[in-house]
Amino acid sequence: MQVDRRVTASRPGPRPEPPEDVLGQACALVRLCGQDAAIAAVLLALVLIGTGTRLAAGPPGLAALALLPVLAGVFATSAVFAVRSRLTLVSVLGEVRGRLGAPLDPGVPWTTFASAAALDGAVRDRELRRLLSAAHRCGELSWRALAWAVTAAVLFLFWSLAAAAGGG
């Protein structure tokens, strides 16, 4: 009998993770998404304030005017990724809550199927996989938003140098 346990314990292949681990991974990813999106928002706000301040001081030179659409495009790309990350997460959470019979308003406590009955294991695992998949997607989108925000900050530095060298 002891030999049988060793054989089954050493079989290769995927081992199912406990639901608590999957939910913990999804929560960690969502927290990281929020942090990335917040950093991207701060960088974009600094770029917007700096650009507005420089434009209010006077017209920039020709080189700076040529770089301005590029800066605006990179800014818009980062903002779109940040918004898509948030909208993706909210829509998936709403779908999961709707399928489980919970109220769609996140402020209402989560009670499944009106009687707080335990979920079937297969349903729980499927919904947890959907949440983890959405958390990965949101993580990717928020990381892209952060990368584009850093690019916008670097382009802003070049744009402000071009504006200072070109006139005004």
C-alpha positions in Angstrom: 0.0 0.0 0.0 2.8 2.4 0.7 4.3 1.7 -2.7 1.0 2.6 -4.3 1.0 6.0 -2.7 4.6 6.7 -3.9 3.7 5.8 -7.4 0.6 8.0 -7.5 2.4 10.8 -5.8 5.2 10.8 -8.4 3.0 10.8 -11.5 3.7 13.7 -13.8 1.0 16.0 -14.9 -0.9 19.0 -13.8 -2.2 18.9 -10.2 -5.3 20.9 -9.5 -4.6 24.0 -7.4 -6.8 24.6 -4.4 -9.5 27.3 -5.1 -8.0 29.5 -2.4 -4.7 29.6 -4.3 -6.4 30.5 -7.6 -8.4 33.2 -6.0 -5.3 34.5 -4.2 -3.4 34.7 -7.5 -6.3 36.6 -9.1 -6.5 39.1 -6.2 -2.7 39.6 -6.4 -2.9 40.3 -10.1 -5.8 42.7 -9.7 -3.8 44.6 -7.0 -0.9 44.9 -9.3 -3.2 46.1 -12.1 -4.4 48.9 -9.9 -0.8 49.9 -8.9 0.3 49.9 -12.6 -2.7 51.9 -13.6 -2.2 54.4 -10.8 1.5 54.9 -11.7 0.5 55.3 -15.4 -2.2 57.9 -14.4 0.3 59.9 -12.4 2.8 59.9 -15.3 0.1 60.9 -17.7 -1.1 63.7 -15.5 2.5 65.0 -15.2 2.9 64.9 -19.0 -0.4 66.7 -19.5 0.3 69.4 -16.9 3.8 69.9 -18.3 2.6 70.1 -21.8 -0.2 72.5 -21.0 2.1 74.7 -19.0 4.7 74.9 -21.7 2.1 75.6 -24.4 0.6 78.4 -22.2 4.0 80.0 -21.9 4.2 80.7 -25.6 4.3 78.9 -28.9 7.0 76.3 -29.1 9.4 75.9 -32.0 8.8 74.0 -35.2 10.6 70.8 -34.0 8.4 70.8 -30.9 5.3 71.3 -33.0 6.3 68.3 -35.1 6.8 66.1 -32.0 3.5 67.2 -30.4 1.2 64.8 -32.4 3.6 61.9 -31.5 3.4 62.8 -27.8 -0.4 63.1 -28.0 -0.6 59.7 -29.7 1.5 58.0 -27.1 -0.5 59.7 -24.3 -3.8 58.5 -25.9 -2.5 54.9 -26.3 -1.5 54.7 -22.6 -4.8 56.2 -21.5 -6.8 53.7 -23.7 -4.9 50.7 -22.3 -5.6 51.9 -18.7 -9.3 52.4 -19.4 -9.6 49.0 -21.2 -8.0 47.3 -18.2 -10.5 48.7 -15.8 -13.5 48.1 -18.1 -12.4 44.5 -18.8 -12.2 43.8 -15.1 -15.5 45.4 -14.2 -17.3 43.6 -17.0 -15.9 40.2 -16.1 -16.8 40.6 -12.4 -20.3 41.7 -13.4 -20.7 38.6 -15.6 -19.5 36.3 -12.9 -21.8 37.9 -10.3 -24.7 37.6 -12.7 -24.0 33.9 -13.5 -23.7 33.1 -9.8 -27.0 34.8 -8.9 -25.3 37.7 -6.9 -26.5 41.3 -7.2 -24.6 43.1 -10.0 -23.9 46.1 -7.7 -20.4 45.4 -6.2 -21.5 47.3 -3.1 -24.0 44.7 -2.2 -22.6 41.7 -0.3 -21.9 38.6 -2.4 -24.5 35.9 -1.6 -24.9 33.2 -4.2 -28.2 31.8 -5.4 -30.1 33.8 -2.7 -29.6 31.2 0.0 -25.9 31.3 0.4 -25.8 27.7 -0.9 -22.4 26.3 -1.6 -21.3 26.3 -5.3 -20.8 23.1 -7.1 -17.1 22.4 -7.5 -17.1 22.4 -11.2 -19.0 25.7 -11.3 -16.7 27.3 -8.8 -13.5 26.1 -10.7 -14.9 27.4 -14.0 -15.7 30.8 -12.5 -12.3 31.0 -10.8 -10.6 30.2 -14.0 -12.5 33.0 -15.7 -11.6 35.4 -13.0 -7.9 34.4 -13.2 -7.9 34.7 -17.0 -9.5 38.2 -16.7 -7.0 39.2 -14.1 -4.1 38.1 -16.4 -5.7 40.1 -19.2 -6.1 43.2 -17.0 -2.5 42.8 -15.8 -1.3 42.7 -19.4 -3.3 45.8 -20.3 -2.3 47.8 -17.3 1.4 46.8 -17.9 1.1 48.1 -21.4 -0.5 51.3 -20.1 2.4 51.8 -17.8 4.9 51.1 -20.5 3.3 53.7 -22.8 3.1 56.2 -20.0 6.8 55.9 -19.4 7.3 56.3 -23.2 5.1 59.4 -23.0 7.2 60.8 -20.1 10.4 60.3 -22.1 8.9 61.8 -25.2 7.7 64.8 -23.1 11.3 65.4 -22.0 12.5 65.4 -25.6 9.5 67.6 -26.6 10.3 70.1 -23.8 13.9 70.2 -24.9 12.9 70.8 -28.5 10.4 73.5 -27.3 13.1 75.2 -25.3 15.6 75.1 -28.1 13.2 76.1 -30.9 11.8 79.3 -29.6 9.7 80.8 -26.8 
